[in-house]
């Protein structure tokens, strides 16, 4: 009987080893499958993130393309550079051109009526001069906006007195009055 028990024990141990091996194989397969599924989920997530980034880049590119400042910049870049303009180099005709220009200014001064200090005619004359020099129209427009209401003849500046005294003068007057009272 003891031999039978030993045989049963051996067979049981062999069956238990086999079952343990099977359980280990099942666990390994399950783990591998779980890893593969997790890897697949990671790949899908990375693909979605990449698509989202590409979509954001496309949307940003589209919004930049529709921005009026960028379209104006592209138009300005495509526009050919004018031949005439401001140059830092002196050429041999500079003296002759300067003399001609000065003669033209002197002749224009004799023929044109004197312009008022702050008038549309004065601003138009400045704008025409800037355009003749080759200054961009946008810059000339900014200059004209600056010029509005800025010019005064010196006689008018001296002749008219402001209705209210400046704040500094008032403060000095009050200070002197206060000192007089305390003496």
Backbone torsions as a table, in degrees:
resi	resn	phi	psi	omega
1	UNK	NA	-36.4	179.7
2	UNK	-63.4	-33.4	176.8
3	UNK	-66.9	-37.1	178.5
4	UNK	-66.2	-39.4	178.3
5	UNK	-65.7	-39.8	177.6
6	UNK	-63.2	-41.4	178.6
7	UNK	-63.9	-41.7	179.7
8	UNK	-64.8	-41.4	179.5
9	UNK	-62.7	-43.3	178.6
10	UNK	-64.2	-45.3	179.8
11	UNK	-64.0	-39.9	178.7
12	UNK	-63.6	-43.8	179.6
13	UNK	-63.9	-40.7	179.2
14	UNK	-64.5	-42.8	178.5
15	UNK	-64.3	-39.8	180.0
16	UNK	-65.7	-40.7	177.2
17	UNK	-62.1	-44.1	179.7
18	UNK	-62.8	-44.2	179.3
19	UNK	-63.6	-39.8	178.7
20	UNK	-64.7	-39.7	177.6
21	UNK	-64.7	-42.6	178.0
22	UNK	-63.0	-43.5	179.7
23	UNK	-63.6	-39.8	178.1
24	UNK	-64.4	-43.4	178.3
25	UNK	-62.5	-43.5	179.0
26	UNK	-62.0	-43.8	-179.8
27	UNK	-63.2	-42.1	178.8
28	UNK	-63.5	-44.6	178.9
29	UNK	-61.6	-44.3	-179.8
30	UNK	-62.2	-43.8	178.9
31	UNK	-62.5	-43.0	178.2
32	UNK	-61.8	-44.1	179.6
33	UNK	-63.3	-42.0	177.5
34	UNK	-61.8	-41.2	177.9
35	UNK	-64.9	-42.2	179.5
36	UNK	-63.3	-41.5	177.7
37	UNK	-64.8	-41.0	178.6
38	UNK	-64.6	-42.1	178.2
39	UNK	-63.5	-39.4	178.3
40	UNK	-64.8	-41.6	177.9
41	UNK	-62.6	-40.3	178.6
42	UNK	-63.5	-43.4	179.4
43	UNK	-61.9	-43.3	179.3
44	UNK	-63.1	-44.2	179.5
45	UNK	-62.5	-43.8	178.6
46	UNK	-63.2	-39.5	178.5
47	UNK	-63.9	-41.8	178.4
48	UNK	-64.4	-41.6	178.7
49	UNK	-63.7	-40.3	179.1
50	UNK	-64.0	-43.8	177.6
51	UNK	-61.4	-41.9	179.8
52	UNK	-63.8	-43.0	177.8
53	UNK	-61.8	-44.7	179.2
54	UNK	-62.4	-38.2	179.4
55	UNK	-66.7	-41.0	177.3
56	UNK	-62.4	-41.9	179.2
57	UNK	-63.6	-43.9	178.3
58	UNK	-61.1	-44.3	179.9
59	UNK	-64.0	-41.5	178.4
60	UNK	-64.0	-41.5	179.2
61	UNK	-63.6	-42.2	178.9
62	UNK	-64.7	-42.8	179.9
63	UNK	-66.8	-35.8	176.1
64	UNK	-66.3	-38.2	-179.8
65	UNK	-66.4	-31.2	-178.9
66	UNK	-85.8	-12.3	-178.5
67	UNK	-65.6	125.5	-176.9
68	UNK	-62.4	-29.9	178.6
69	UNK	-65.0	-40.6	-179.5
70	UNK	-71.4	-36.3	177.7
71	UNK	-66.2	-38.3	177.7
72	UNK	-65.6	-40.2	178.2
73	UNK	-62.8	-43.7	178.6
74	UNK	-62.9	-39.5	178.7
75	UNK	-65.0	-41.2	-179.7
76	UNK	-66.6	-36.3	179.4
77	UNK	-69.0	-38.1	-179.1
78	UNK	-72.9	-25.3	-177.8
79	UNK	-66.6	134.3	-180.0
80	UNK	-67.0	149.9	-179.2
81	UNK	-77.6	129.9	179.8
82	UNK	-66.1	145.5	-179.2
83	UNK	-70.1	-43.1	179.4
84	UNK	-81.6	143.9	177.7
85	UNK	172.4	-163.7	-179.4
86	UNK	-85.7	131.7	179.9
87	UNK	-128.8	145.7	179.2
88	UNK	-89.4	-10.2	-178.0
89	UNK	-89.9	142.8	176.0
90	UNK	-92.9	136.0	176.8
91	UNK	-111.5	171.7	-174.0
92	UNK	-72.0	-14.7	-178.1
93	UNK	-96.6	7.7	-175.4
94	UNK	-61.5	-46.2	-177.7
95	UNK	-62.9	-43.7	179.9
96	UNK	-64.5	-43.4	179.6
97	UNK	-63.9	-39.1	179.5
98	UNK	-63.9	-43.6	179.6
99	UNK	-63.9	-42.7	178.9
100	UNK	-62.9	-41.7	-179.9
101	UNK	-64.6	-44.4	-179.6
102	UNK	-64.2	-39.3	177.6
103	UNK	-64.4	-40.1	178.2
104	UNK	-63.8	-40.5	179.1
105	UNK	-66.1	-43.0	179.5
106	UNK	-63.0	-41.9	179.1
107	UNK	-65.9	-39.6	-179.9
108	UNK	-66.9	-34.3	-179.5
109	UNK	-66.8	-34.1	-179.8
110	UNK	-76.9	-31.8	-175.6
111	UNK	-88.5	-32.7	-176.5
112	UNK	-83.5	145.9	174.0
113	UNK	-72.0	156.7	179.7
114	UNK	-68.2	130.2	-178.1
115	UNK	-84.7	148.4	175.1
116	UNK	-68.2	163.7	-174.7
117	UNK	-65.6	-55.5	178.6
118	UNK	-117.6	89.7	-178.3
119	UNK	-136.7	159.3	176.0
120	UNK	-60.8	-32.6	179.6
121	UNK	-64.3	-42.0	179.4
122	UNK	-62.2	-45.8	-179.6
123	UNK	-65.4	-38.2	178.5
124	UNK	-65.4	-36.8	178.3
125	UNK	-64.8	-42.2	178.0
126	UNK	-64.2	-42.8	179.7
127	UNK	-62.6	-41.6	178.7
128	UNK	-63.8	-40.8	178.7
129	UNK	-63.5	-43.7	179.0
130	UNK	-63.2	-41.0	178.8
131	UNK	-64.5	-38.7	179.1
132	UNK	-64.3	-34.1	179.8
133	UNK	-75.2	-15.5	-180.0
134	UNK	96.6	18.5	178.2
135	UNK	-76.3	141.1	-178.6
136	UNK	-59.9	143.7	-179.6
137	UNK	-59.7	-32.8	179.6
138	UNK	-64.8	-42.2	179.2
139	UNK	-67.4	-38.4	177.7
140	UNK	-63.4	-40.0	178.7
141	UNK	-63.3	-40.4	177.9
142	UNK	-63.5	-42.9	178.6
143	UNK	-61.2	-40.3	180.0
144	UNK	-65.9	-37.3	177.2
145	UNK	-65.1	-35.6	178.1
146	UNK	-68.4	-37.0	-175.5
147	UNK	-69.6	-24.7	-174.0
148	UNK	-60.6	121.0	174.9
149	UNK	75.9	9.1	-176.2
150	UNK	-95.1	-28.6	-173.5
151	UNK	-86.4	133.5	175.3
152	UNK	-139.7	139.6	174.5
153	UNK	-67.9	146.7	-177.8
154	UNK	-61.3	-31.6	-179.8
155	UNK	-64.9	-41.0	179.8
156	UNK	-65.3	-38.1	-179.1
157	UNK	-64.1	-34.8	-179.4
158	UNK	-83.0	-38.4	-174.3
159	UNK	-68.2	-42.2	-175.9
160	UNK	-88.9	142.1	178.4
161	UNK	-116.0	135.9	-179.9
162	UNK	-61.8	150.4	-178.0
163	UNK	-64.8	-39.6	179.1
164	UNK	-109.9	146.8	177.6
165	UNK	-72.8	149.6	177.3
166	UNK	-61.3	157.7	-175.6
167	UNK	-61.1	-34.7	-178.7
168	UNK	-65.5	-43.1	-179.5
169	UNK	-64.0	-44.2	179.3
170	UNK	-61.2	-41.4	-178.4
171	UNK	-64.7	-39.9	178.8
172	UNK	-66.4	-39.9	178.9
173	UNK	-62.8	-44.2	179.9
174	UNK	-65.6	-37.4	-179.8
175	UNK	-64.9	-44.2	-179.4
176	UNK	-66.6	-37.1	177.1
177	UNK	-63.8	-41.0	179.7
178	UNK	-64.7	-37.6	178.3
179	UNK	-67.6	-37.2	178.9
180	UNK	-63.2	-39.4	-177.7
181	UNK	-67.7	-35.9	-175.4
182	UNK	-77.9	-17.1	-177.4
183	UNK	-73.5	NA	NA
